[in-house]
Amino acid sequence: MDYGDNDVLSTDEHLENWVMAKCDSWRDHYESNYSEKFEEFYRLWRGIWASEDSMRKSERSRIISPATQQAVESSVAEIEEATFGRGKYFDITDDMADPENQDIVYLRQKLHEDFEKVGLRKSVGECLINSAVFGTGIGEIILEDVKEMAPATQPVMGGELQAVGVNITDRTVTKLRPVMPQNFLIDPVATSIEDALGVAVDEFVPRHQVQQLQEQGVYRDIYVGQAASDYDLEPDQDLTSFDEDKVRLTKYYGLVPRYLLKIGEQEAMLGEDEDIADIELEGDEEDNEDEYFVEAIVVVANGSILLKAEENPYMMQDRPIVAFPWDVVPSKFWGRGVCEKGYNSQKALDTELRARIDALALTVHPMMGMDATRLPRGSRPEVRPGKILLTNGDPRTALFPFNFGQVNQITFAQAAELQKMVQTATGAIDSAGIAGSINGDSTAAGISMSLGAIIKRHKRTLINFQQSFLIPFVQKAAYRYMQFDPENYPVKDYKFNTTSTLGIIAREYEVTQLVQLLQTMPQESPVYNTLLQSIIDNMNLSNREELIAKMQQAEQASQPTPEQQQAQQAVQQAQMAFQQSQTDALSGQAQESQSRAQKIAIEAQLLPQELEIDKIKAITANLKAGDQDDKEFERRMKIAQTMLKEKEIDLKTPTQQPTQQQQPPQQVPLQLQGVPTNGSN
């Protein structure tokens, strides 16, 4: 594949020249668009004054408000706490076809252990600070051969003695090295590391590091010389540069022409006294049939000396650079950080404070107006304690003390409002807290609404950091361990995900909500222990895991054993049987009472019939056939009916109590008065 002869970058058949030409053009683009702005952001964060940062020519004060410094540190602390606050900041998942998860547990613990040894948290914290200040955090993944030393004992003399010493193990570890934006170069039209033609890390390194890598055979054994001074590459450009024992090292990761890489690889294999012209290229015809670009790693010293050139050696063919923007700028690689968000408010606040301090210098310090014609020749009219001013004549007419009035008190309110504007722009909370920034009052509802808005902004940055920086780094580091340390890291296809969710502000807010919810339910509720465990889990306690484990043990201990469950079921069944028997007994008593009531009601209904029968029997007793007996029967019937009516009247009035004069009614005898019972007239 031929891209034409008009590529001026390929006219010189040297890989280092092609790479440095690309890097120089990318640096020109960076310096013309971002360098000056990033330097000012750095000064605002560090609190360093510069004359070009003044807003008025008459400014004399050099004070810089710490509002932006506080915003950067607060925002970075929130993301860092959300990531590392709970100890485990990533997790690993396997495919559903693999039921065994022991390999996942081992790999996760091993990665956490190795990351802790190399100080990953410190490196990630520095990348977060760079992202908050400059808008983009960048890190380089490097491999380093280390010797792990551990105390050990070894039996000697047949086991009679123990020799104490150290076991040394050679290992390859993966580290993350933060990169400052002035030391990073990228294709200007790219929006990510993977989309760019290539990326480069251009910085000064100590000479001994290059020499050590040359001794190990990593770099070409050639004299590199002394690096020229360049303030644009220094981390702090306000300090005096140190130009001794340092080398400018440019490490390029990206696509290069295949034929140039072939030349560069053979050139890197040459000694110091050999010439590149002696190289005979082989396989040119095959190279022309391949793709024009190839992914490679090229290292150039001092802009002209090729130290290393090789095709990408990593098994996943990925570039060892991770980067993320604090806030995304559409179609741009460089993001928008905290300093850029609060830039205008910070400049206005600094101007207000400097103007007030300049005014205080005119109102606080004493000034003196003098008649120059009355001053002695050669006198120095300065005002200080104990100073004697000589005058020719009355000093009251020659000297006149004065000042420029008082500073307006409104500047205090203006400075406070400008500081609130910085917090509004950056979303950071200062040490004074947020006194209801939404409803203007420090009520619970106002603070809750304000915290909700702040947490949303931090959550947005946290997700961006996890997806663009943390997970890609963990994946690339795991792949490098699998490639260069397969004994400790099994080679499998794992899926990585983050476990960090909430920062310290969000945790405090959630704990408050959970405590309020906990107060609304009794301790006997089944949800009570779950809420209590959630509160402890969100708190930053040193013994959090121990407390949660004890709560789980107590909960498990409170659960009955199978034997206890069977006994409890037997007791419940016995109680149910007893209750059923009581219910049956009460039901029987109720039925018996109901039967008695029915019997009494029936007897009450049959009583008049019995009385009627008794009446008939009494009337018809001792009667004989004949006319006189019939008349006697009628007479008896009338007397019986009269007595029955009287008894019915007495039965209908049961509430009437008998008095002492009244006697209870007599029972009606079966034998009527005046009627002989022997049948005689």
C-alpha positions as CSV (number, residue, x, y, z in Angstrom):
1,M,0.0,0.0,0.0
2,D,1.4,3.3,-1.0
3,Y,0.3,6.6,0.4
4,G,2.2,8.8,-2.1
5,D,5.5,10.6,-2.2
6,N,4.1,13.9,-0.8
7,D,4.4,12.8,2.8
8,V,7.2,15.0,4.0
9,L,7.4,13.1,7.3
10,S,8.6,10.0,5.5
11,T,11.3,11.5,3.3
12,D,14.0,10.6,5.8
13,E,14.1,6.8,6.1
14,H,14.6,6.8,9.9
15,L,11.9,5.8,12.3
16,E,13.0,8.2,15.0
17,N,12.7,11.1,12.6
18,W,9.2,10.1,11.6
19,V,8.2,9.8,15.2
20,M,9.7,13.0,16.4
21,A,8.2,14.9,13.4
22,K,4.8,13.7,14.5
23,C,5.5,14.6,18.2
24,D,6.7,18.1,17.3
25,S,3.6,18.9,15.3
26,W,1.4,17.6,18.1
27,R,3.3,19.7,20.7
28,D,2.9,22.8,18.6
29,H,-0.8,22.3,18.6
30,Y,-0.8,21.7,22.4
31,E,1.2,24.8,23.2
32,S,-0.8,27.1,20.9
33,N,-4.2,26.0,22.4
34,Y,-3.8,24.6,25.9
35,S,-0.4,25.3,27.4
36,E,-1.0,28.8,28.6
37,K,-4.4,28.0,30.0
38,F,-3.2,24.9,31.9
39,E,-0.3,26.8,33.4
40,E,-2.7,29.4,34.9
41,F,-4.9,26.6,36.2
42,Y,-1.9,25.1,37.9
43,R,-1.0,28.5,39.5
44,L,-4.6,29.0,40.8
45,W,-4.5,25.6,42.4
46,R,-1.1,26.0,43.9
47,G,-1.8,29.6,45.0
48,I,1.1,31.0,43.0
49,W,0.9,34.6,41.9
50,A,2.0,35.7,38.4
51,S,2.0,39.2,36.9
52,E,0.0,38.0,33.9
53,D,-2.8,36.8,36.2
54,S,-3.6,40.4,37.4
55,M,-6.9,41.9,36.3
56,R,-5.9,45.6,36.9
57,K,-2.6,47.3,36.2
58,S,-2.9,49.2,39.5
59,E,-3.1,46.0,41.6
60,R,-0.5,45.9,44.3
61,S,-1.7,42.9,46.4
62,R,-0.8,39.4,45.3
63,I,-3.3,37.4,47.4
64,I,-5.1,34.4,45.8
65,S,-8.3,33.1,47.3
66,P,-8.2,29.4,48.3
67,A,-11.7,28.8,46.9
68,T,-10.5,26.9,43.9
69,Q,-7.9,25.0,46.0
70,Q,-10.7,23.9,48.3
71,A,-12.9,22.9,45.4
72,V,-10.2,20.8,43.8
73,E,-9.3,19.0,47.0
74,S,-12.9,18.4,48.0
75,S,-13.9,17.0,44.7
76,V,-10.9,14.8,44.4
77,A,-11.4,13.5,48.0
78,E,-15.0,12.7,47.2
79,I,-14.1,10.6,44.1
80,E,-11.1,9.0,45.9
81,E,-13.2,8.1,48.9
82,A,-15.9,6.6,46.7
83,T,-13.3,4.4,44.9
84,F,-11.1,3.2,47.8
85,G,-13.3,3.9,50.9
86,R,-14.5,0.4,51.2
87,G,-11.2,-1.4,50.4
88,K,-12.4,-3.4,47.4
89,Y,-12.8,-1.2,44.4
90,F,-13.3,-3.7,41.6
91,D,-14.9,-7.1,41.2
92,I,-14.5,-10.0,38.7
93,T,-17.3,-12.0,37.1
94,D,-17.0,-15.3,35.1
95,D,-19.1,-16.7,32.4
96,M,-22.3,-18.6,33.3
97,A,-21.0,-21.9,32.0
98,D,-18.3,-22.0,34.7
99,P,-20.0,-23.0,38.1
100,E,-16.7,-22.8,40.0
101,N,-15.8,-19.4,41.3
102,Q,-12.6,-20.2,43.2
103,D,-10.4,-18.9,40.4
104,I,-12.3,-15.6,40.5
105,V,-11.8,-15.2,44.2
106,Y,-8.1,-16.0,43.9
107,L,-7.6,-13.6,41.0
108,R,-9.4,-10.8,42.8
109,Q,-7.4,-11.2,46.0
110,K,-4.2,-11.5,44.1
111,L,-4.8,-8.3,42.1
112,H,-5.7,-6.4,45.2
113,E,-2.6,-7.6,47.0
114,D,-0.3,-6.7,44.1
115,F,-1.9,-3.3,43.5
116,E,-1.4,-2.5,47.2
117,K,2.2,-3.4,47.0
118,V,2.9,-1.1,44.1
119,G,1.0,1.9,45.7
120,L,-1.9,2.1,43.2
121,R,-4.0,4.3,45.4
122,K,-1.3,7.0,45.5
123,S,-0.9,6.9,41.7
124,V,-4.6,7.0,41.1
125,G,-5.0,10.0,43.5
126,E,-2.4,11.9,41.6
127,C,-4.2,11.2,38.3
128,L,-7.4,12.5,39.9
129,I,-5.7,15.7,40.9
130,N,-4.4,16.2,37.4
131,S,-7.9,15.6,36.0
132,A,-9.5,18.1,38.4
133,V,-6.8,20.8,37.7
134,F,-6.2,20.4,34.0
135,G,-9.4,18.6,33.0
136,T,-7.8,15.2,32.0
137,G,-6.1,12.6,34.1
138,I,-3.5,10.5,32.3
139,G,-1.6,7.4,33.4
140,E,1.1,5.2,31.9
141,I,1.1,1.4,32.6
142,I,4.6,0.2,33.0
143,L,6.2,-3.2,33.6
144,E,9.0,-3.5,36.1
145,D,11.1,-6.4,37.2
146,V,11.4,-6.5,41.0
147,K,12.9,-8.7,43.5
148,E,10.5,-9.6,46.3
149,M,12.2,-10.3,49.5
150,A,10.7,-12.2,52.5
151,P,12.2,-13.4,55.8
152,A,12.5,-17.1,56.0
153,T,14.2,-20.0,57.8
154,Q,15.9,-23.0,56.4
155,P,17.0,-26.2,58.3
156,V,20.8,-26.8,58.2
157,M,23.0,-29.6,59.6
158,G,20.4,-32.3,59.2
159,G,17.7,-30.2,60.8
160,E,19.6,-29.6,64.0
161,L,19.8,-25.8,63.4
162,Q,17.7,-23.2,61.7
163,A,19.3,-20.7,59.4
164,V,17.6,-17.3,59.2
165,G,17.7,-15.5,55.9
166,V,15.7,-14.0,53.1
167,N,14.0,-15.6,50.2
168,I,14.3,-13.5,47.0
169,T,11.8,-14.0,44.1
170,D,12.1,-12.3,40.7
171,R,8.7,-11.0,39.5
172,T,7.3,-8.7,36.9
173,V,4.8,-6.2,38.4
174,T,2.5,-3.7,36.8
175,K,2.6,-0.1,37.9
176,L,0.6,3.1,37.1
177,R,2.7,6.2,36.6
178,P,0.8,9.6,36.4
179,V,1.6,11.8,33.4
180,M,1.4,15.6,33.5
181,P,-0.5,17.1,30.5
182,Q,2.6,19.0,29.2
183,N,4.4,15.6,29.0
184,F,1.7,14.0,27.0
185,L,1.2,14.3,23.2
186,I,-1.7,13.0,21.2
187,D,-3.1,13.3,17.7
188,P,-5.1,16.6,17.7
189,V,-8.1,15.1,15.8
190,A,-8.4,12.1,18.2
191,T,-11.0,11.9,21.0
192,S,-9.5,8.9,22.8
193,I,-6.3,6.9,23.2
194,E,-7.6,4.1,20.9
195,D,-8.8,6.5,18.1
196,A,-5.5,8.3,17.8
197,L,-2.7,7.6,15.3
198,G,-0.5,7.4,18.3
199,V,0.3,8.9,21.7
200,A,3.6,9.8,23.2
201,V,5.0,10.5,26.7
202,D,7.7,13.2,26.4
203,E,9.5,14.0,29.6
204,F,12.8,14.3,31.4
205,V,14.1,11.2,33.3
206,P,17.2,10.6,35.4
207,R,20.1,9.3,33.3
208,H,20.7,6.4,35.6
209,Q,17.3,4.9,34.8
210,V,18.2,4.9,31.1
211,Q,21.6,3.3,31.9
212,Q,20.0,0.6,34.0
213,L,17.7,-0.3,31.2
214,Q,20.5,-0.4,28.7
215,E,22.4,-2.8,31.0
216,Q,19.4,-5.0,31.1
217,G,19.1,-5.1,27.4
218,V,15.8,-3.2,27.2
219,Y,17.3,-0.2,25.4
220,R,20.0,0.0,22.8
221,D,23.5,0.3,24.2
222,I,24.5,3.7,22.8
223,Y,25.6,7.0,24.3
224,V,22.6,9.3,24.8
225,G,24.4,12.5,25.9
226,Q,23.0,15.4,27.8
227,A,19.4,16.8,27.4
228,A,18.9,20.4,26.4
229,S,16.9,22.6,28.8
230,D,13.2,23.0,28.1
231,Y,11.0,24.7,30.6
232,D,7.8,23.5,28.8
233,L,8.4,20.0,30.0
234,E,9.1,20.8,33.7
235,P,6.4,19.8,36.2
236,D,6.6,23.2,37.9
237,Q,7.7,25.9,35.4
238,D,8.1,28.5,38.0
239,L,11.1,26.8,39.5
240,T,14.7,27.0,38.3
241,S,15.5,24.1,36.0
242,F,18.1,21.5,36.9
243,D,19.9,20.5,33.7
244,E,22.4,17.9,34.9
245,D,22.1,14.1,34.7
246,K,18.8,14.0,32.9
247,V,17.7,12.6,29.5
248,R,14.7,13.7,27.5
249,L,12.9,10.4,26.8
250,T,10.1,10.2,24.2
251,K,8.1,7.0,24.3
252,Y,5.7,6.6,21.4
253,Y,2.8,4.1,21.4
254,G,0.9,3.9,18.2
255,L,0.9,3.2,14.5
256,V,4.1,3.5,12.4
257,P,4.9,2.6,8.8
258,R,5.8,-1.1,8.7
259,Y,8.9,-0.6,6.5
260,L,10.2,2.1,8.9
261,L,9.7,-0.2,11.9
262,K,11.6,-2.9,10.1
263,I,14.5,-0.5,9.7
264,G,14.2,0.8,13.3
265,E,14.2,-2.8,14.7
266,Q,17.4,-3.6,12.9
267,E,18.9,-0.3,13.8
268,A,18.1,-0.9,17.5
269,M,20.0,-4.1,17.3
270,L,23.2,-2.4,16.1
271,G,26.1,-1.4,18.2
272,E,27.3,2.1,18.7
273,D,30.1,1.7,16.0
274,E,27.8,0.1,13.3
275,D,26.1,2.1,10.6
276,I,22.5,1.9,9.5
277,A,23.6,1.8,5.9
278,D,25.0,-1.7,6.4
279,I,21.5,-3.1,7.0
280,E,20.1,-5.3,4.3
281,L,16.3,-5.4,4.3
282,E,14.7,-8.8,3.8
283,G,11.1,-9.6,2.9
284,D,10.3,-6.2,1.3
285,E,8.0,-7.7,-1.1
286,E,6.0,-9.4,1.7
287,D,6.0,-6.1,3.6
288,N,4.5,-4.3,0.7
289,E,1.6,-6.7,0.6
290,D,0.8,-6.2,4.3
291,E,-0.9,-3.3,5.9
292,Y,0.9,0.0,5.7
293,F,0.7,0.7,9.5
294,V,1.6,-1.5,12.4
295,E,1.1,-1.1,16.1
296,A,4.5,-0.5,17.7
297,I,6.5,1.0,20.6
298,V,9.3,3.4,19.8
299,V,11.6,5.1,22.4
300,V,13.7,8.0,21.4
301,A,16.3,9.8,23.6
302,N,17.0,13.5,23.3
303,G,14.9,13.8,20.1
304,S,17.3,11.9,17.8
305,I,18.7,8.7,19.4
306,L,16.7,5.6,18.8
307,L,16.8,3.4,21.9
308,K,14.0,0.9,21.2
309,A,11.7,-0.1,18.3
310,E,9.5,-3.1,18.3
311,E,6.0,-4.2,17.4
312,N,3.5,-4.1,20.2
313,P,4.5,-7.0,22.4
314,Y,1.3,-7.2,24.5
315,M,-1.0,-10.1,23.8
316,M,-4.1,-7.9,23.6
317,Q,-2.3,-5.3,21.3
318,D,-3.5,-2.5,23.6
319,R,-1.7,0.8,24.2
320,P,-0.3,1.1,27.8
321,I,-2.0,4.5,28.4
322,V,-5.2,5.2,30.2
323,A,-6.9,8.6,30.4
324,F,-10.2,10.1,31.4
325,P,-11.7,13.7,31.4
326,W,-13.1,15.1,34.6
327,D,-16.0,16.5,32.5
328,V,-16.4,15.6,28.9
329,V,-16.0,18.3,26.2
330,P,-17.8,17.0,23.0
331,S,-15.4,15.9,20.3
332,K,-12.3,16.8,22.3
333,F,-9.8,14.6,24.1
334,W,-9.0,17.3,26.7
335,G,-11.7,17.6,29.3
336,R,-13.0,20.3,31.6
337,G,-11.8,20.3,35.1
338,V,-12.7,22.0,38.4
339,C,-10.3,24.9,37.8
340,E,-11.9,25.7,34.5
341,K,-15.4,25.5,35.9
342,G,-14.6,28.0,38.7
343,Y,-12.1,30.1,36.7
344,N,-14.3,33.3,36.2
345,S,-15.6,33.2,39.7
346,Q,-12.1,32.8,41.1
347,K,-10.7,35.7,39.1
348,A,-13.5,38.0,40.2
349,L,-13.0,36.9,43.8
350,D,-9.2,37.5,43.6
351,T,-9.8,41.0,42.1
352,E,-12.3,41.9,44.9
353,L,-9.9,40.8,47.6
354,R,-6.9,42.5,46.1
355,A,-8.9,45.8,45.6
356,R,-9.9,45.7,49.3
357,I,-6.4,45.0,50.5
358,D,-5.1,47.8,48.3
359,A,-7.7,50.2,49.7
360,L,-6.8,49.1,53.3
361,A,-3.2,50.2,52.6
362,L,-4.5,53.7,51.9
363,T,-6.9,53.9,54.9
364,V,-4.9,52.1,57.6
365,H,-1.4,53.4,57.1
366,P,-0.9,57.1,58.2
367,M,0.0,59.6,55.5
368,M,1.3,63.2,55.9
369,G,1.0,66.3,53.8
370,M,3.9,68.8,54.2
371,D,4.9,72.2,53.1
372,A,8.0,71.6,51.2
373,T,9.2,75.2,51.6
374,R,9.5,74.7,55.4
375,L,11.4,71.5,55.4
376,P,15.1,71.6,56.1
377,R,17.5,70.9,53.2
378,G,18.3,67.2,52.9
379,S,15.6,65.9,55.3
380,R,13.8,62.6,54.8
381,P,10.1,63.2,55.6
382,E,9.1,59.6,56.5
383,V,6.5,58.6,59.2
384,R,7.4,56.0,61.8
385,P,7.2,55.7,65.6
386,G,9.7,57.9,67.3
387,K,10.5,59.9,64.2
388,I,11.2,63.6,64.6
389,L,10.2,65.9,61.7
390,L,12.0,69.2,61.5
391,T,10.2,72.2,60.1
392,N,11.1,75.9,59.6
393,G,8.3,77.4,61.6
394,D,5.2,76.1,63.3
395,P,4.8,72.4,62.5
396,R,1.0,72.7,62.9
397,T,0.9,74.8,59.7
398,A,3.6,72.8,57.9
399,L,2.4,69.3,58.6
400,F,-1.1,67.9,57.9
401,P,-2.0,64.2,58.6
402,F,-4.7,62.7,56.5
403,N,-6.2,59.4,55.1
404,F,-8.5,58.4,52.3
405,G,-11.6,57.5,54.3
406,Q,-12.9,54.0,55.1
407,V,-13.3,50.9,53.1
408,N,-16.8,50.2,52.0
409,Q,-18.4,47.4,54.0
410,I,-20.2,46.0,51.0
411,T,-17.0,44.3,49.8
412,F,-17.4,41.7,52.5
413,A,-20.8,40.7,51.1
414,Q,-19.5,40.7,47.6
415,A,-16.6,38.4,48.5
416,A,-18.9,36.0,50.2
417,E,-21.2,35.9,47.2
418,L,-18.3,35.4,44.8
419,Q,-17.1,32.5,47.0
420,K,-20.6,30.9,46.7
421,M,-20.3,31.4,42.9
422,V,-17.2,29.3,43.0
423,Q,-19.0,26.5,44.8
424,T,-21.9,26.7,42.4
425,A,-19.6,26.4,39.4
426,T,-17.6,23.5,40.8
427,G,-20.1,21.7,42.9
428,A,-17.7,21.5,45.8
429,I,-18.7,22.0,49.5
430,D,-16.4,24.0,51.8
431,S,-15.8,23.5,55.5
432,A,-18.7,25.9,56.3
433,G,-21.2,23.5,54.8
434,I,-24.2,24.4,52.7
435,A,-26.7,26.5,54.5
436,G,-29.6,25.7,52.2
437,S,-28.2,26.9,48.9
438,I,-31.5,26.2,47.2
439,N,-34.1,27.6,49.4
440,G,-31.9,30.1,51.2
441,D,-32.5,28.6,54.7
442,S,-30.6,25.9,56.5
443,T,-33.6,23.6,56.9
444,A,-33.5,19.8,56.5
445,A,-35.5,20.0,53.3
446,G,-33.2,22.6,51.8
447,I,-30.0,20.8,52.8
448,S,-31.4,17.5,51.4
449,M,-32.2,19.2,48.1
450,S,-28.7,20.8,47.9
451,L,-27.0,17.5,48.7
452,G,-29.0,15.7,46.1
453,A,-27.8,18.2,43.4
454,I,-24.2,17.9,44.6
455,I,-24.2,14.1,44.8
456,K,-25.5,13.9,41.2
457,R,-22.6,15.9,39.9
458,H,-20.1,13.8,41.8
459,K,-21.8,10.6,40.7
460,R,-21.4,11.7,37.1
461,T,-17.7,12.3,37.4
462,L,-17.3,9.0,39.4
463,I,-19.0,6.9,36.6
464,N,-16.8,8.6,34.0
465,F,-13.7,7.9,36.0
466,Q,-14.6,4.2,36.5
467,Q,-15.6,3.5,32.9
468,S,-12.8,5.4,31.2
469,F,-9.9,4.9,33.6
470,L,-10.2,2.4,36.5
471,I,-11.7,-0.6,34.7
472,P,-9.4,-0.2,31.6
473,F,-6.4,-0.1,33.8
474,V,-7.4,-3.1,35.8
475,Q,-8.1,-5.0,32.6
476,K,-4.8,-4.1,31.0
477,A,-2.9,-4.8,34.2
478,A,-4.5,-8.3,34.5
479,Y,-3.7,-9.1,30.9
480,R,0.0,-8.2,31.5
481,Y,0.1,-10.3,34.6
482,M,-1.4,-13.2,32.7
483,Q,1.2,-12.8,29.9
484,F,4.3,-12.2,32.0
485,D,3.4,-14.1,35.3
486,P,1.2,-17.0,34.2
487,E,2.2,-19.0,37.3
488,N,0.3,-16.7,39.6
489,Y,-2.4,-15.5,37.2
490,P,-4.4,-18.1,35.2
491,V,-5.1,-17.1,31.7
492,K,-8.9,-16.8,31.3
493,D,-11.4,-14.4,29.9
494,Y,-12.7,-12.4,32.9
495,K,-15.1,-9.5,33.1
496,F,-14.2,-6.7,35.4
497,N,-16.6,-4.2,37.1
498,T,-16.3,-1.6,39.8
499,T,-17.8,-1.9,43.3
500,S,-17.3,1.8,44.3
501,T,-20.7,3.6,44.5
502,L,-20.9,6.4,47.0
503,G,-18.6,9.1,48.2
504,I,-18.4,10.4,51.8
505,I,-21.0,13.0,51.2
506,A,-23.4,10.6,49.6
507,R,-22.8,8.1,52.4
508,E,-23.5,10.6,55.2
509,Y,-26.7,11.6,53.4
510,E,-27.8,8.0,52.9
511,V,-27.0,7.2,56.6
512,T,-29.1,10.1,57.7
513,Q,-32.0,8.8,55.6
514,L,-31.7,5.3,56.9
515,V,-31.5,6.5,60.5
516,Q,-34.7,8.4,60.1
517,L,-36.4,5.4,58.5
518,L,-35.1,3.2,61.4
519,Q,-36.8,5.4,63.9
520,T,-40.2,4.7,62.4
521,M,-40.3,0.9,63.0
522,P,-40.0,-1.3,66.1
523,Q,-37.0,-3.5,66.8
524,E,-39.2,-6.6,66.4
525,S,-39.7,-5.8,62.7
526,P,-37.9,-8.2,60.3
527,V,-36.6,-5.2,58.4
528,Y,-35.0,-3.6,61.4
529,N,-31.8,-5.7,61.3
530,T,-31.4,-5.2,57.6
531,L,-31.6,-1.4,57.9
532,L,-29.1,-1.5,60.8
533,Q,-26.7,-3.5,58.7
534,S,-27.0,-1.0,55.8
535,I,-26.2,1.9,58.2
536,I,-23.0,0.1,59.5
537,D,-22.0,-0.8,55.9
538,N,-22.2,2.9,54.8
539,M,-20.2,4.2,57.8
540,N,-16.4,4.5,57.6
541,L,-15.6,2.4,60.6
542,S,-12.3,0.6,61.1
543,N,-14.2,-2.6,62.4
544,R,-17.1,-2.4,60.0
545,E,-16.6,-5.9,58.6
546,E,-16.3,-7.3,62.1
547,L,-19.6,-5.6,63.2
548,I,-21.4,-6.9,60.1
549,A,-20.0,-10.4,60.7
550,K,-21.2,-10.4,64.3
551,M,-24.6,-9.2,63.3
552,Q,-24.9,-12.0,60.8
553,Q,-23.7,-14.5,63.4
554,A,-26.3,-13.2,65.9
555,E,-29.0,-13.4,63.3
556,Q,-28.0,-17.0,62.4
557,A,-27.8,-17.9,66.0
558,S,-31.4,-16.6,66.5
559,Q,-32.6,-19.0,63.8
560,P,-33.9,-22.2,65.4
561,T,-32.3,-25.6,64.6
562,P,-34.4,-28.4,62.8
563,E,-34.9,-30.1,66.2
564,Q,-36.1,-26.8,67.7
565,Q,-38.3,-26.2,64.8
566,Q,-39.9,-29.7,65.2
567,A,-40.4,-29.1,68.9
568,Q,-41.9,-25.7,68.3
569,Q,-44.2,-27.2,65.7
570,A,-45.3,-29.9,68.2
571,V,-46.0,-27.2,70.9
572,Q,-48.0,-25.2,68.4
573,Q,-50.0,-28.3,67.4
574,A,-50.7,-29.1,71.1
575,Q,-51.8,-25.5,71.7
576,M,-54.1,-25.6,68.7
577,A,-55.6,-29.0,69.8
578,F,-56.2,-27.5,73.3
579,Q,-57.8,-24.4,71.9
580,Q,-60.0,-26.7,69.7
581,S,-61.1,-28.7,72.7
582,Q,-62.0,-25.6,74.6
583,T,-63.9,-24.4,71.6
584,D,-65.8,-27.7,71.3
585,A,-66.6,-27.6,75.1
586,L,-68.0,-24.1,74.8
587,S,-69.9,-25.1,71.7
588,G,-71.5,-28.1,73.6
589,Q,-72.5,-25.8,76.6
590,A,-74.0,-23.4,74.2
591,Q,-76.0,-26.2,72.5
592,E,-77.1,-27.5,75.9
593,S,-78.3,-24.1,77.0
594,Q,-80.1,-23.6,73.7
595,S,-81.8,-27.0,74.1
596,R,-83.0,-26.1,77.7
597,A,-84.3,-22.8,76.4
598,Q,-86.3,-24.6,73.7
599,K,-87.6,-27.1,76.3
600,I,-88.7,-24.3,78.6
601,A,-90.4,-22.5,75.7
602,I,-92.2,-25.6,74.7
603,E,-93.4,-26.3,78.3
604,A,-94.6,-22.7,78.5
605,Q,-96.6,-23.3,75.4
606,L,-98.1,-26.6,76.7
607,L,-99.0,-25.2,80.2
608,P,-102.4,-23.7,79.1
609,Q,-103.4,-27.0,77.5
610,E,-102.6,-29.0,80.7
611,L,-104.6,-26.5,82.7
612,E,-107.5,-26.9,80.3
613,I,-107.3,-30.7,80.7
614,D,-107.1,-30.5,84.5
615,K,-110.2,-28.2,84.4
616,I,-112.1,-30.6,82.3
617,K,-111.1,-33.5,84.6
618,A,-112.1,-31.5,87.7
619,I,-115.5,-30.5,86.2
620,T,-116.4,-33.9,85.0
621,A,-115.5,-35.6,88.2
622,N,-118.3,-37.2,90.3
623,L,-121.0,-36.4,87.8
624,K,-123.9,-38.6,87.1
625,A,-126.3,-38.8,84.2
626,G,-129.4,-36.6,84.6
627,D,-130.6,-33.1,84.2
628,Q,-129.3,-31.8,87.5
629,D,-125.8,-32.9,86.8
630,D,-125.8,-31.1,83.5
631,K,-126.7,-27.9,85.2
632,E,-124.1,-28.5,87.9
633,F,-121.5,-29.0,85.0
634,E,-122.3,-25.7,83.5
635,R,-122.0,-23.9,86.8
636,R,-118.7,-25.5,87.5
637,M,-117.5,-24.5,84.1
638,K,-118.3,-20.8,84.7
639,I,-116.5,-20.8,88.1
640,A,-113.4,-22.5,86.5
641,Q,-113.3,-20.0,83.6
642,T,-113.4,-17.1,86.1
643,M,-110.6,-18.4,88.1
644,L,-108.5,-19.1,85.0
645,K,-108.9,-15.5,83.9
646,E,-107.7,-14.2,87.2
647,K,-104.6,-16.5,87.0
648,E,-103.8,-15.2,83.5
649,I,-104.0,-11.6,84.8
650,D,-101.6,-12.5,87.6
651,L,-99.1,-14.2,85.1
652,K,-99.2,-11.1,82.8
653,T,-98.1,-8.8,85.7
654,P,-94.9,-10.6,87.2
655,T,-93.2,-7.3,88.2
656,Q,-95.8,-6.6,90.9
657,Q,-94.4,-7.5,94.3
658,P,-96.8,-8.8,97.0
659,T,-97.2,-6.6,100.0
660,Q,-97.5,-7.6,103.6
661,Q,-101.3,-7.4,103.5
662,Q,-101.5,-9.3,100.2
663,Q,-101.0,-13.0,100.1
664,P,-99.7,-14.9,97.1
665,P,-102.5,-16.5,95.0
666,Q,-103.6,-19.9,96.0
667,Q,-103.3,-22.8,93.6
668,V,-106.5,-23.8,92.1
669,P,-107.5,-27.1,93.6
670,L,-108.6,-29.9,91.4
671,Q,-111.7,-30.2,93.7
672,L,-113.9,-27.1,93.4
673,Q,-115.4,-25.5,96.5
674,G,-118.9,-26.6,97.4
675,V,-118.7,-29.6,95.1
676,P,-118.8,-32.9,97.0
677,T,-116.2,-35.3,96.0
678,N,-118.2,-38.4,97.0
679,G,-120.8,-37.9,94.3
680,S,-123.6,-36.9,96.7
681,N,-125.9,-33.9,96.3
